[in-house]
Amino acid sequence: MVTAFIRTIILYLVLIIGLRLTGKRQIGELEPIELVLTLLLSDLASVPMQDFGIPLLNGLVPILTLLSLSTLFSYFSLRSVRFRSLVCGEPAIIIRDGKLLQNVMRHNRLTLDELLEELRGQGICDIDDVKYAILETSGQLSVLLRSDCQPITARQLGKQVKDDVFLPTILINDGRLMRSNLRQRGLDESWLQEELHRQHLTDTSEVFLLSIDPAGHVICLPKENSQ
């Protein structure tokens, strides 16, 4: 039992570290080579977890080999556009100026139902509104609308709009004080206590989220059981 526990932890940590090195991706955003890597790693890790007759090293070697190959492929993909195109494929234009490119759809095995479903998911019901629809190598559909179908922006209207979009800094996350973020914003715990008092709170453990942006706007959400 102890052996199984230790082997599982080791394999789990190796997989987590290896996949972490490959970058942050969701399953639907994986390139073909990354999807194959994920499937192979899951199979390779399950065997030494269940079969104690297989030395742990025999399970780690193929996993580390695949991770090394993945890193090597990523390097070559960055250095060579042709190699990346060979391994990962190329984006394909499915709709151009409101016209469906049926040959491209057949080549990529994309059915009309799947295309319409993707368009509806992005709030598009009329193909004529689409300037370009591009099937990315990850399988995602990128859609660019015609200019007259896009929302009007302040720039198009010639309006001067104040840039008030800021990235907030989280100071309290589910009751935990992020002291490094507090120091980064040039604040101290005295300021924090004053802010909590202003929000009718007494302790950080009562706060679910507290953030502040460069403009000084504070968002404070108390925990539901603290209200």
C-alpha positions as CSV (number, residue, x, y, z in Angstrom):
1,M,0.0,0.0,0.0
2,V,2.8,2.4,0.9
3,T,4.6,1.5,-2.3
4,A,1.5,2.3,-4.4
5,F,1.1,5.6,-2.6
6,I,4.7,6.7,-3.2
7,R,4.7,5.6,-6.8
8,T,1.5,7.4,-7.5
9,I,2.8,10.6,-5.9
10,I,6.1,10.5,-7.9
11,L,4.3,9.9,-11.2
12,Y,1.8,12.6,-10.5
13,L,4.4,15.2,-9.7
14,V,6.4,14.3,-12.8
15,L,3.4,14.7,-15.0
16,I,2.4,18.0,-13.4
17,I,5.9,19.4,-13.8
18,G,6.2,18.1,-17.3
19,L,2.8,19.5,-18.5
20,R,3.4,22.7,-16.7
21,L,6.6,23.2,-18.8
22,T,4.6,22.7,-22.0
23,G,2.5,25.8,-21.2
24,K,-1.0,26.7,-20.1
25,R,-3.6,25.3,-22.4
26,Q,-7.2,24.2,-22.1
27,I,-8.1,20.8,-23.7
28,G,-10.0,22.6,-26.5
29,E,-6.9,24.7,-27.3
30,L,-4.4,21.9,-27.6
31,E,-2.4,21.5,-30.8
32,P,-2.6,18.0,-32.3
33,I,0.9,17.2,-31.1
34,E,0.0,18.4,-27.6
35,L,-3.2,16.3,-27.5
36,V,-1.3,13.2,-28.5
37,L,1.3,13.9,-25.8
38,T,-1.4,14.2,-23.2
39,L,-3.1,11.0,-24.2
40,L,0.2,9.0,-24.2
41,L,1.3,10.4,-20.9
42,S,-2.0,9.4,-19.2
43,D,-1.6,5.8,-20.5
44,L,2.1,5.5,-19.6
45,A,1.5,6.8,-16.1
46,S,-1.4,4.5,-15.4
47,V,0.6,1.3,-16.0
48,P,3.3,1.6,-13.3
49,M,0.6,2.9,-10.9
50,Q,-1.3,-0.3,-11.1
51,D,1.4,-2.9,-11.9
52,F,3.9,-3.1,-9.1
53,G,5.9,-5.7,-11.1
54,I,7.1,-2.9,-13.4
55,P,10.1,-0.9,-12.0
56,L,9.2,2.7,-11.4
57,L,12.1,3.8,-13.6
58,N,10.7,1.9,-16.5
59,G,7.6,4.0,-16.2
60,L,9.5,7.3,-15.8
61,V,11.8,6.8,-18.8
62,P,9.2,6.9,-21.5
63,I,7.3,9.7,-19.8
64,L,10.5,11.8,-19.6
65,T,11.4,10.9,-23.2
66,L,8.0,12.1,-24.5
67,L,8.3,15.3,-22.5
68,S,11.8,15.9,-23.9
69,L,10.6,15.2,-27.4
70,S,7.7,17.7,-26.9
71,T,10.2,20.4,-25.7
72,L,12.4,19.6,-28.7
73,F,9.5,19.9,-31.1
74,S,8.4,23.2,-29.5
75,Y,12.0,24.5,-30.0
76,F,12.0,23.5,-33.7
77,S,8.5,24.9,-34.1
78,L,9.8,28.3,-32.9
79,R,12.8,28.2,-35.2
80,S,11.1,26.9,-38.3
81,V,7.8,27.9,-39.8
82,R,7.9,25.0,-42.2
83,F,8.4,22.5,-39.3
84,R,5.5,24.0,-37.3
85,S,3.3,23.8,-40.4
86,L,4.2,20.1,-40.9
87,V,3.6,19.1,-37.3
88,C,0.7,21.4,-36.3
89,G,-1.0,22.2,-39.6
90,E,-2.1,25.7,-40.8
91,P,-5.1,27.8,-40.1
92,A,-7.8,27.4,-42.8
93,I,-10.2,30.1,-44.0
94,I,-13.7,28.7,-44.0
95,I,-15.7,31.8,-44.8
96,R,-14.4,34.7,-47.0
97,D,-16.6,37.8,-47.5
98,G,-19.7,35.9,-46.5
99,K,-19.1,33.0,-48.8
100,L,-18.6,29.4,-47.6
101,L,-15.5,27.7,-49.0
102,Q,-17.0,24.2,-49.3
103,N,-13.8,22.5,-50.5
104,V,-11.9,23.8,-47.5
105,M,-14.6,22.6,-45.2
106,R,-14.5,19.1,-46.8
107,H,-10.7,19.0,-46.5
108,N,-10.9,19.8,-42.8
109,R,-13.9,17.5,-42.3
110,L,-16.0,20.4,-40.9
111,T,-19.7,19.8,-41.4
112,L,-22.2,22.7,-42.0
113,D,-23.9,21.9,-38.7
114,E,-20.7,22.2,-36.7
115,L,-19.9,25.5,-38.4
116,L,-23.3,27.0,-37.7
117,E,-23.1,25.8,-34.1
118,E,-19.7,27.6,-33.7
119,L,-21.2,30.8,-35.3
120,R,-24.2,30.7,-33.0
121,G,-21.9,30.3,-30.0
122,Q,-20.4,33.6,-31.0
123,G,-23.7,35.3,-31.4
124,I,-23.7,35.2,-35.2
125,C,-26.8,33.9,-37.1
126,D,-26.1,35.3,-40.6
127,I,-23.2,34.1,-42.6
128,D,-23.3,37.3,-44.8
129,D,-22.2,39.2,-41.7
130,V,-18.9,37.3,-41.6
131,K,-15.9,38.8,-43.3
132,Y,-13.5,35.9,-42.4
133,A,-14.0,32.7,-40.4
134,I,-10.8,30.9,-39.8
135,L,-10.4,27.4,-38.4
136,E,-7.3,27.5,-36.2
137,T,-4.9,24.6,-35.7
138,S,-6.4,24.1,-32.2
139,G,-9.8,23.5,-33.8
140,Q,-11.2,26.8,-32.6
141,L,-13.1,29.0,-35.0
142,S,-12.0,32.7,-35.2
143,V,-14.6,35.0,-36.7
144,L,-14.1,38.5,-38.0
145,L,-17.3,40.4,-38.7
146,R,-17.7,42.9,-41.6
147,S,-17.1,46.5,-40.6
148,D,-20.7,47.5,-40.8
149,C,-21.7,44.6,-38.5
150,Q,-19.3,45.4,-35.8
151,P,-20.2,47.4,-32.7
152,I,-19.5,51.1,-33.1
153,T,-16.5,52.3,-31.1
154,A,-15.7,55.7,-29.7
155,R,-12.8,56.0,-32.2
156,Q,-15.2,55.6,-35.2
157,L,-17.4,58.3,-33.8
158,G,-14.4,60.6,-33.3
159,K,-15.1,60.8,-29.5
160,Q,-12.3,61.3,-27.0
161,V,-12.8,58.7,-24.2
162,K,-10.9,58.6,-21.0
163,D,-8.9,55.4,-20.6
164,D,-10.3,54.1,-17.4
165,V,-9.5,50.4,-17.9
166,F,-7.2,49.2,-15.1
167,L,-5.9,45.8,-14.0
168,P,-6.9,45.4,-10.3
169,T,-4.5,43.9,-7.8
170,I,-5.9,41.3,-5.4
171,L,-5.1,42.1,-1.8
172,I,-7.3,39.5,0.0
173,N,-8.2,36.2,-1.6
174,D,-10.8,34.1,0.2
175,G,-9.7,35.4,3.6
176,R,-6.0,35.2,2.8
177,L,-4.0,38.5,2.9
178,M,-1.6,38.8,-0.1
179,R,1.1,40.8,1.7
180,S,3.4,40.9,-1.4
181,N,0.6,42.5,-3.4
182,L,-0.1,45.0,-0.6
183,R,3.6,46.1,-0.6
184,Q,3.6,46.2,-4.4
185,R,0.8,48.8,-4.3
186,G,2.7,50.8,-1.7
187,L,0.1,50.1,1.0
188,D,0.4,48.8,4.5
189,E,-1.8,46.9,7.0
190,S,-2.9,50.2,8.6
191,W,-4.5,51.3,5.4
192,L,-6.0,47.8,5.1
193,Q,-7.6,48.0,8.6
194,E,-9.1,51.4,7.7
195,E,-10.5,50.0,4.5
196,L,-12.0,47.0,6.4
197,H,-13.5,49.3,9.0
198,R,-15.0,51.4,6.1
199,Q,-16.6,48.2,4.8
200,H,-17.9,47.3,8.3
201,L,-15.6,44.4,8.6
202,T,-13.1,43.6,11.4
203,D,-10.8,40.9,10.0
204,T,-9.4,39.7,6.7
205,S,-11.0,36.3,7.3
206,E,-14.4,37.9,6.7
207,V,-13.4,39.0,3.2
208,F,-13.9,36.8,0.1
209,L,-12.3,39.3,-2.3
210,L,-10.6,42.7,-1.8
211,S,-8.9,44.3,-4.8
212,I,-7.7,47.8,-5.8
213,D,-6.8,49.2,-9.2
214,P,-4.3,51.9,-10.1
215,A,-7.1,54.5,-10.0
216,G,-7.7,53.7,-6.3
217,H,-11.0,52.0,-6.9
218,V,-11.6,49.3,-4.2
219,I,-13.8,46.2,-4.7
220,C,-14.7,44.4,-1.5
221,L,-16.8,41.3,-1.4
222,P,-17.4,39.9,2.1
223,K,-17.9,36.2,2.7
224,E,-21.6,35.2,2.7
225,N,-21.4,33.8,6.2
226,S,-19.9,37.1,7.4
227,Q,-22.8,39.3,6.2
